Amino acid sequence: LSEAKSSEEVGEVEAEIIDRFGNLPAEVEDLLNLTVIRIKAFHLGVSRISMKKDQLTLEFSKEKKIEKKQIENLRDKIRMPLEFAADGTFKAFISLNKLDQKRSLFVKNLLLRL
């Protein structure tokens, strides 16, 4: 998993584990989700992801230039309460108040949509 470069590669590892051992325990699902999150965040230029209480923060690297169209695209795809800040780096703050699924799965699916 540490050498995976795409979500497809993680999916292949997941399929192999299921084939050998059957259904995945929650901890293994979380590990696979976090691996996809790490890969996708890297490709999007996200340097930091944090969750505090009911807020997810995506912090983009200083080298990543965010255009107005990209912000609009982000807002349209997320469809949840969203705020932005730009204090040296661009940050997106996403409210998770009404989240009805596992947080790691939500973050993975969110990044895959971007």
JORA-V816981 format. One record per residue. PHI is phi in whole degrees, 0 to 359 (* if undefined). OMEGA is omega in degrees with one decimal (* if undefined). Layout:
BEGIN
phi->[PHI	PHI]
omega->[OMEGA	OMEGA]
END
This chain:
BEGIN
phi->[*	295	261	296	247	210	294	295	296	295	299	294	297	300	298	294	296	297	298	278	241	89	306	274	293	305	295	288	301	299	300	295	299	295	293	296	301	300	294	294	300	302	293	274	85	276	266	207	234	220	231	230	52	251	225	259	242	251	250	270	296	298	285	280	267	258	266	305	299	292	295	297	297	300	300	293	280	283	54	223	307	217	229	232	212	222	239	102	229	274	230	244	248	242	285	249	306	252	287	245	219	303	299	296	292	299	297	301	296	298	295	292	281	278]
omega->[-177.6	-179.9	-178.6	-178.9	-179.3	177.5	177.2	178.0	177.0	177.3	177.4	177.5	178.9	179.5	179.2	179.1	179.2	179.5	-177.3	-169.2	-178.4	-176.5	-177.2	170.5	-178.8	-178.5	179.0	175.6	178.0	178.8	178.7	177.8	-179.0	177.3	177.2	178.3	-179.7	-178.2	-176.9	178.4	178.5	-178.2	179.5	-177.5	177.3	-177.0	-177.4	174.6	177.5	176.5	175.5	-176.1	-177.2	-179.8	174.8	177.0	172.1	178.7	-178.1	-178.7	-179.4	-179.5	-177.9	178.1	-178.3	179.5	-179.9	-179.3	178.5	177.6	178.7	178.3	177.8	179.6	-178.4	-177.7	-176.0	178.4	175.2	177.1	-169.7	174.7	-179.9	173.0	177.3	179.8	-174.6	173.0	177.7	179.6	173.1	179.2	-175.3	179.2	179.5	-176.0	-174.7	-178.7	-177.5	177.5	178.2	-175.4	-178.8	178.2	177.8	-178.5	178.2	-178.4	177.7	-179.4	178.8	178.2	-175.4	*]
END
